[in-house]
Amino acid sequence: DIASCLVGSEMCIRDRDQETCLTFVRQKPAENLFIIGDIEAFGMETDFQKVWGQFNEANELVAVLLNYHSSYLPYAEGTYDAEGFASIINADPNFKAMSGLKDVTTQLDLFIKKPMKKKQTYYAKCSAIKTTVPPAIKEVQPAQPEDAKVLLDLLKQIPEFSQSMATSVEKKQQDLRDGFSRSSIVRHGEIVVSAASTTAENSSSAMIVGVATLQDFKRNGYASACVYDVCRQLFSEGKEACLFYDNPSAGVIYKNIGFEDIGLWMMYNEKVD
């Protein structure tokens, strides 16, 4: 019996019903990467995380709204009670951010009262490699925890990553050690010249991030080989790979490997005067 916290047609789902919720969102593991990861890590109901669900007349779960600290993430297939989910969000004085697939958030957006800044990016997933083994794969190796510093040194030299580098060497070492993240790298001497990593890994999916190559080593197929290697590892474990990219030309490399667009991913943040 799924219980409690009835708000319109939405219920706050309790820990005992965690598997009901996970079964629903795991039908689309890439689309629900963050929801799956947060529930697996923290459960359904803590001081900083809650999950609501919309149920149909047959008591089947058809939509989910996850609240993590001050951020919300909705998921549904098709239309859902967006106004009901919005009433939950609007009642939260700490609400500052929301993200999700555009076809889901657009329905919810209509009812959000707080002014929000919006940003969209392309979102793609891959569950099978379509390309042949890239020649540069012979130069790719898995990163070890002791490689954390040289891996971060690479990313600091890439303009698109340098401004957002907040991860410490110690944190990167811990992530590599614990399996929260993995990286495939290409070395030249003592430095890492190309890499692809994962983050937010859960039992069903992982986000590929930090795909980078130093300028002097581009056009050798290193980045594609690193992404290929990471995907190969994930698929061997029954996981889907997913990633964000900013423009269609950047997506060509990924699509050659086997990634397919899911759609657009929307990020909403509170407007600050």
KEKENU-153640 format. One record per atom (N, C-alpha, C): residue in three letters; x, y, z. Coordinates in pm, whole numbers, plus 50000, padded with zeros to 5 digits. Atoms other than C-alpha are relative to their C-alpha. Example, Ala and Ser with C-alpha at 12.3 -4.5 7.8 and 13.67 -1.06 7.14 Angstrom:
2
ala500894988150000/ala512304955050780/ala500905012050000/ser499184988149994/ser513674989450714/ser499235010950073/
END
This chain:
273
asp500854988250000/asp500005000050000/asp500895012450000/ile499214987850007/ile501715031849882/ile499255010950072/ala500724992349900/ala500965057550141/ala500445014550012/ser499764987549931/ser500765092550275/ser500245012149911/cys499664987250060/cys501375129350190/cys499245002949871/leu500784997950121/leu498565131649936/leu499925014949968/val500104986250046/val498815164049737/val499394999449861/gly500695001850126/gly496225165149460/gly499964985149968/ser499945014250035/ser496795132149278/ser501404994450023/glu498635004249976/glu500405129649401/glu500174994950142/met499695005349868/met501745109449691/met501505000550023/cys498615000949958/cys505015111949879/cys500314985250021/ile499755014449998/ile506495077249821/ile500974996550112/arg499215003949884/arg507905060150130/arg501114990249963/asp498865008850023/asp511115039950161/asp499574985849966/arg500405013950023/arg509195007150164/arg499544997749855/asp500445001150138/asp508015014549811/asp501105004049901/gln498884996050084/gln511475022149675/gln500104991649872/glu499895008650117/glu511494992249442/glu498915002949896/thr501074996250093/thr508145002749292/thr500455011849914/cys499544988150072/cys509655036149200/cys501184996749909/leu498835003350081/leu512975022049080/leu499624991549879/thr500445008050114/thr511204996448861/thr499455008949889/phe500584990650095/phe509345025148694/phe501095007949928/val499004991450065/val512335047948630/val501094992149928/arg498985008050067/arg514685019648533/arg499574995249862/gln500435003050136/gln512565013848224/gln500715009049900/lys499254990650083/lys514465044048087/lys501235004550081/pro498884997349909/pro517845042648266/pro500805012549966/ala499254988050034/ala519585070348070/ala499185012550031/glu500874988649975/glu516625094148089/glu499895003050150/asn500204998549856/asn516435088248464/asn501284997950080/leu498715001749936/leu520145087248545/leu500055006150139/phe499864992949873/phe519925113048823/phe499004995050104/ile501015005149907/ile516695100048977/ile500434986550055/ile499565013349955/ile518015064248989/ile501175001350097/gly498824998449915/gly521355075149133/gly499675005650137/asp500344993849871/asp519825097149403/asp499204990550089/ile500795009349919/ile517315070749513/ile500894988650051/glu499105010749955/glu519955043349523/glu500935004750110/ala499054994849903/ala522275065749721/ala499345004250132/phe500574993649882/phe519845082349963/phe498624995150041/gly501345004549966/gly516505064349958/gly498935009849958/met501164992350046/met513065079549920/met499645011850089/glu500494989949906/glu512675101050225/glu501075002850106/thr498994995749903/thr515465119450410/thr499745014750031/asp500124985749969/asp515985154250550/asp500175008649876/phe499704991950118/phe517155165750207/phe499444994149871/gln500535006150122/gln515405142349961/gln498644993750024/lys501325006249998/lys511805132649894/lys499604996749855/val500485003950131/val510045115849604/val498474999250003/trp501455001050017/trp506435120749493/trp499694992149874/gly500425007450117/gly504555098949249/gly498555002949965/gln501384999250045/gln501415102649040/gln499574985949960/phe500505013550024/phe499305071049022/phe498705000649920/asn501245000550076/asn496575061648776/asn498934992350078/glu501115006549930/glu493245045348862/glu500314985550038/ala499605013749968/ala494885011048863/ala501134999750102/asn498944998549901/asn497365024049124/asn501384997149942/glu498705001550066/glu500205022548870/glu500715013549999/leu499214987949999/leu502985047848896/leu500215004949856/val499904994750136/val502965070748590/val500865012549990/ala499144988150001/ala505055100848693/ala500695001250135/val499194998749878/val507755109148948/val500565014250010/leu499364987049972/leu508995141349107/leu500964998150115/leu498985001449896/leu512275140049299/leu500465013850046/asn499494987849940/asn513325167749536/asn501304996750074/tyr498695001649936/tyr517035168949629/tyr500465013750045/his499704986949944/his517825197849862/his499045010449940/ser500874989450053/ser516515228749676/ser499664998049852/ser500195002550143/ser516285212349332/ser498954989249977/tyr501055009650036/tyr513465192949162/tyr500274994149861/leu499815006950127/leu513545167348882/leu498764991549973/pro501205007750033/pro510305154748721/pro500274990049888/tyr499935009450113/tyr509855124548493/tyr498624993949978/ala501255006550039/ala506845110848306/ala500094996449853/glu500165003150141/glu505965094747976/glu498705006549953/gly501214993350049/gly503565117547791/gly499485010350099/thr500614990049913/thr501135140147974/thr499884994650143/tyr500115003749859/tyr500915140148354/tyr499405011850074/asp500614989449920/asp499495161148637/asp501065010550035/ala498964989949981/ala501985189548591/ala499575010650102/glu500474990049905/glu499815213648787/glu500124994950143/gly499855005849867/gly499825189849084/gly501455000050046/phe498584999549966/phe503625186549075/phe500435014450028/ala499644985949981/ala503915224449043/ala499545005150136/ser500494995549869/ser501825229249357/ser500954995850111/ile499005004649903/ile504425208749549/ile501225009249996/ile498814991550016/ile507305229249408/ile499735014250050/asn500324986149961/asn505565262949459/asn499865001550150/ala500174999349854/ala504915254249824/ala501324999050075/asp498685001649936/asp508635249149891/asp500745013449999/pro499314987049997/pro510265281850009/pro501474999149963/asn498585001750031/asn513715267049941/asn500264996649853/phe499875003650141/phe513045259149573/phe500885009949925/lys499094991550075/lys515895272349357/lys500314994949859/ala499595005550129/ala516395248849062/ala499124988349959/met500745011450054/met514725223348837/met500704995749871/ser499445004850126/ser515955201348552/ser499244987849954/gly500685011750054/gly514665174148324/gly499875000749850/leu500245000350143/leu513755164047973/leu499005011049961/lys500804988250037/lys512195193247786/lys498534996849986/asp501415003150018/asp508955175147698/asp499294997850134/val500575001449866/val508455169148072/val499955013550070/thr499944987349926/thr509585202748214/thr499135010849937/thr500824989850066/thr507695222947953/thr498574999850054/gln501355001049943/gln504395210048093/gln499955006250139/leu499934995249861/leu505465218948446/leu500275015050005/asp499574986050007/asp506965252548351/asp498815009750003/leu501174991250010/leu503515267048284/leu499445004050135/phe500634997949869/phe502575264848652/phe500985004650109/ile499014995749902/ile505855274748826/ile499895015150020/lys500224985949971/lys505395308248999/lys501305008150008/lys498744992749980/lys509015317349073/lys500665002749865/pro499294997150125/pro510885335248788/pro501294991749992/met498865008950014/met513525311648650/met500795003349872/lys499154999650119/lys516485313948411/lys500024986149938/lys500065013050067/lys516405286348150/lys501194998149908/lys498935003750092/lys519155268347963/lys499714986049949/gln500235013350055/gln518875238747729/gln501274994649934/thr498875006650063/thr521405213547601/thr499524987149937/tyr500365012750062/tyr521305182747381/tyr500324988550095/tyr499825011749912/tyr520955149347559/tyr499934987549913/ala499935012050083/ala521955116247403/ala500334987950085/lys499715012449929/lys522225079947509/lys500514989549904/cys499475010950081/cys523915048347386/cys499904987250080/ser500095013049934/ser523195012047470/ser500734989249921/ala499235009550080/ala525244995347194/ala500935007749908/ile499024993550086/ile528385004847002/ile499734996049855/lys500285002450141/lys527825008446627/lys501245000849912/thr498804998250080/thr531305017446507/thr500964988250016/thr498945010049986/thr534274994646448/thr500995004750106/val499024996549898/val537074993846703/val500955010649945/pro499114989550052/pro539015026646661/pro501474996150015/pro498585003749994/pro542725022446583/pro500715005050126/ala499324994249885/ala543715045046874/ala499694992850131/ile500385006949877/ile542135021047124/ile501224993350064/lys498815006749946/lys545545004247162/lys500805009150093/glu499284990649914/glu546805035847333/glu499185003950124/val500884996449888/val543885038247579/val500214990550117/gln499875008049879/gln544205026347937/gln499065005450107/pro500874995049892/pro541985028348246/pro500805008450098/ala499364991649899/ala542815056048491/ala499904993450137/gln499965004949863/gln543825045548841/gln499875011950095/pro500104988849905/pro543245066249158/pro501245008950003/glu498774991949997/glu546885077249146/glu500155008849877/asp499984991650119/asp546185092748803/asp499145012550015/ala500954989149983/ala543745117948949/ala500615013749969/lys499394986850021/lys546185147248944/lys500275002849853/val499694997450141/val547385143148584/val498735000749915/leu501284999150071/leu543795137648470/leu499395013850018/leu500544986549975/leu542665170048634/leu500885010649935/asp499114990550069/asp545745187748494/asp499615001449854/leu500474999350139/leu544495178848145/leu498775009049990/leu501264992650009/leu541015192648209/leu500185014950028/lys499744985949970/lys542405225048353/lys500535007649879/gln499454993550119/gln544045231748016/gln498975001449888/ile501064999250101/ile540755228347825/ile499055011350038/pro500804988249962/pro538885261947818/pro498594996850048/glu501385002749962/glu535405246647839/glu499864993650137/phe500035006349868/phe536325228048159/phe500695008550107/ser499164993049903/ser538815251748324/ser499205009250091/gln500794990749920/gln536155276248443/gln499114993150102/ser500925007149910/ser534095249348617/ser500684989150081/met499265010349927/met536845228348774/met499935002450150/ala500124998649856/ala535845224149137/ala500424987350073/thr499655012849941/thr536905188149193/thr501465000050047/ser498655001049948/ser539935183049415/ser500624986749959/val499315012550030/val542575156549354/val499504988950092/glu500455009949902/glu541445138949671/glu498604994849966/lys501365004150036/lys537795138649559/lys500024991249875/lys499915008050122/lys538725125449214/lys500574986250031/gln499445012949959/gln540845098149372/gln498934991350064/gln501045007449931/gln537945088049594/gln498944995049904/asp501015003950098/asp535475087649303/asp500484988349915/leu499445010950080/leu537795065349097/leu500104987250083/arg499855011649912/arg538375042549394/arg498664993550031/asp501315005049956/asp534685039349488/asp499104995749885/gly500835003850114/gly533345034249135/gly498905010049969/phe500944989450035/phe531315066449135/phe500355005649863/ser499504995150127/ser533445075948837/ser501064990449948/arg498885007350062/arg535795058948590/arg500515008749885/ser499424992250109/ser538125073348326/ser500854990949912/ser499095006250094/ser539845060848013/ser500905011149947/ile499044989550030/ile543015079747925/ile501024995449896/val498865002350087/val545805082947670/val501175008050058/arg498804993649945/arg549295090747802/arg501035002349890/his498764998050074/his552295105847634/his501045004050104/gly499054997449894/gly555185103547871/gly499315000750135/glu500554998549865/glu554205116448213/glu498655007150002/ile501254992450001/ile551125135548099/ile498874992249935/val501195005250065/val547575126048007/val499605010049892/val500284990950111/val546775140447663/val498554999049952/ser501405001550040/ser543225127347615/ser499304991350104/ala500745007549899/ala540485113547837/ala498505000949977/ala501464999749988/ala536825105147882/ala499684993550132/ser500325004849866/ser535225099448220/ser498514997950015/thr501425000849962/thr531935090348382/thr499805007150133/thr500394995149869/thr530105105548672/thr498584995350027/ala501375003749962/ala526885098348860/ala499664985849961/glu500285014050036/glu527205061048794/glu499014993950099/asn500925007749916/asn524355039748924/asn499934985849946/ser500065014050040/ser523295003748874/ser499554998049856/ser500585001550133/ser521715010748535/ser500595009149894/ser499544990250098/ser523435040348371/ser501145008450056/ala498914991249960/ala526285065348377/ala500085011649903/met499844988150081/met526945100348249/met501465001349957/ile498664997850051/ile529985105448024/ile500305014950000/val499604985949986/val531825137948098/val501505001149973/gly498564997650007/gly535235153948059/gly500674994049879/val499385005050124/val535855143147699/val500915011049947/ala499044989350029/ala539025162247617/ala501284994649941/thr498695003050057/thr542235162047417/thr500805013049993/leu499144988350015/leu545165186147434/leu500145003849854/gln499994994850136/gln545415208247126/gln501034993249911/asp498925005650082/asp548735193747006/asp499804985249967/phe500215014450021/phe547325158247013/phe498664996849936/lys501295002150066/lys544025163446834/lys500194993749862/arg500065006550133/arg543055145346511/arg500764986749998/asn499425013449993/asn544545112646631/asn498964989550038/gly501075009349963/gly541185097346725/gly500014996250147/tyr499875003649859/tyr542075097547094/tyr498685001550077/ala501254997649925/ala538825112647226/ala498964989349966/ser500965010450040/ser536685088447024/ser500364986550062/ala499555012749943/ala538795059247145/ala499734999450150/cys500264999749855/cys538445070147509/cys498514998150028/val501455001749982/val534645073547478/val499604985749967/tyr500275013950039/tyr534505040047299/tyr500354990550114/asp499555008949893/asp536485023647580/asp499105000850123/val500904998449885/val534295038247855/val498674993149971/cys501285006250036/cys531135027347671/cys500114984850002/arg499795014450003/arg532534992447618/arg499964994250142/gln500025004549861/gln533074989147994/gln498585000450057/leu501364998449946/leu529595002148078/leu499074989249945/phe500905009950062/phe527834979047831/phe500284986050053/ser499675013349946/ser529704948847969/ser499384997950137/glu500645000649870/glu528064957148303/glu498495002149992/gly501444998450019/gly524584961348154/gly499505014150023/lys500384986149977/lys524584999348185/lys499885007649869/glu500094990850112/glu523485026147940/glu500935011850025/ala499194987949991/ala525725055847866/ala499185011849951/cys500684988050047/cys524425091147831/cys500935012050015/leu499164988149992/leu525875125847784/leu499245012249951/phe500484987250050/phe525145162447727/phe500995005149895/tyr499104992850090/tyr526535181547429/tyr499325012949957/asp500524986550018/asp526165218047331/asp499525003449860/asn500424996550136/asn525815218346953/asn500064987649911/pro500065011950088/pro525075194146667/pro501354995349950/ser498705004250051/ser528645194546533/ser500794992550105/ala499315007149892/ala529955183546873/ala499434986050017/gly500635013049982/gly527515154546863/gly500384989849895/val499675009150108/val528915139446543/val500894988550049/ile499095010249947/ile531735120946726/ile499204989550076/tyr500775009249917/tyr529265105946970/tyr499044991549916/lys500955007550083/lys526745095946704/lys500704989549915/asn499235010050074/asn529455078246508/asn500254987650085/ile499785011349908/ile530015056446816/ile498714992150021/gly501285006949979/gly526315048746856/gly499025007550086/phe500924992049920/phe524755076547062/phe498845005049914/glu501204994950067/glu521245087346971/glu499365010450090/asp500614989349921/asp519475118947077/asp498774995050075/ile501205002249921/ile516975115047359/ile499075011949981/gly500764987650010/gly515885151047326/gly500835011350058/leu499324988849936/leu516725183747496/leu499854999050150/trp500034999949854/trp517595186747864/trp499935014550045/met500204986349953/met516355217948042/met500535001650141/met499524996449866/met517985234648341/met499405013650037/tyr500644987949950/tyr516095260748541/tyr500705004250129/asn499424994949878/asn517715282948803/asn499315012950041/glu500664988249946/glu516235309649026/glu500675012649950/lys499474987050041/lys516615344648889/lys500375008150125/val499534992049886/val518685365649127/val500195014149953/asp499894985850040/asp518355403549108/asp501395005250025/
END
